[in-house]
Amino acid sequence: MLAEIAPGQYNVIDGNHRLEKAHSMGLKTIQAYRLNSAQHINFLISQKAYTTYIEYWNNKLK
């Protein structure tokens, strides 16, 4: 699953194990779901979850 973490920037948020397996098998592509920020924000169900998630990705972007 790819999620938009900044305008136009998507990161893998679920499925890293599938990417590793695909890589080890020599695959060039893999199917994935892509969520824009409006879709993705719906999964953050509490203020704490939202704050923690934003802090995590802000640190990754630095």
C-alpha positions as CSV (number, residue, x, y, z in Angstrom):
1,M,0.0,0.0,0.0
2,L,1.3,3.4,-1.0
3,A,0.2,6.5,0.9
4,E,0.6,10.1,0.0
5,I,2.7,11.6,2.9
6,A,3.4,14.9,1.2
7,P,1.9,16.5,-2.0
8,G,2.8,14.1,-4.8
9,Q,5.1,12.0,-2.6
10,Y,4.0,8.4,-1.9
11,N,5.7,5.9,0.5
12,V,5.1,2.3,1.2
13,I,3.1,2.0,4.5
14,D,2.2,-1.7,4.2
15,G,3.7,-4.5,2.2
16,N,7.5,-4.1,2.7
17,H,7.8,-7.9,3.0
18,R,6.1,-8.3,-0.3
19,L,8.5,-5.8,-1.9
20,E,11.5,-7.8,-0.5
21,K,10.0,-11.0,-1.8
22,A,9.4,-9.5,-5.3
23,H,12.9,-8.1,-5.4
24,S,14.4,-11.5,-4.4
25,M,12.3,-13.1,-7.2
26,G,13.7,-10.6,-9.7
27,L,10.3,-9.0,-10.4
28,K,10.3,-5.6,-12.0
29,T,6.8,-4.6,-10.9
30,I,4.3,-5.4,-8.2
31,Q,0.6,-4.3,-7.8
32,A,-0.2,-1.9,-5.1
33,Y,-3.1,0.3,-3.8
34,R,-2.3,4.0,-3.7
35,L,-4.1,6.3,-1.3
36,N,-4.1,10.0,-1.6
37,S,-3.9,12.1,1.5
38,A,-7.7,12.5,1.8
39,Q,-8.2,8.8,1.7
40,H,-5.3,8.0,3.9
41,I,-6.2,10.4,6.7
42,N,-9.4,8.4,7.3
43,F,-7.3,5.6,8.8
44,L,-6.0,7.8,11.6
45,I,-8.8,7.3,14.1
46,S,-7.6,9.3,17.1
47,Q,-5.8,12.6,17.8
48,K,-2.8,10.6,19.3
49,A,-2.6,8.4,16.2
50,Y,-2.7,11.4,13.9
51,T,0.0,13.3,15.9
52,T,2.3,10.3,16.1
53,Y,1.9,9.6,12.5
54,I,2.6,13.2,11.4
55,E,5.7,13.4,13.6
56,Y,7.0,10.1,12.3
57,W,6.8,11.2,8.6
58,N,8.0,14.7,9.3
59,N,11.2,13.2,10.7
60,K,11.5,10.9,7.7
61,L,11.2,13.9,5.3
62,K,14.0,15.9,7.0
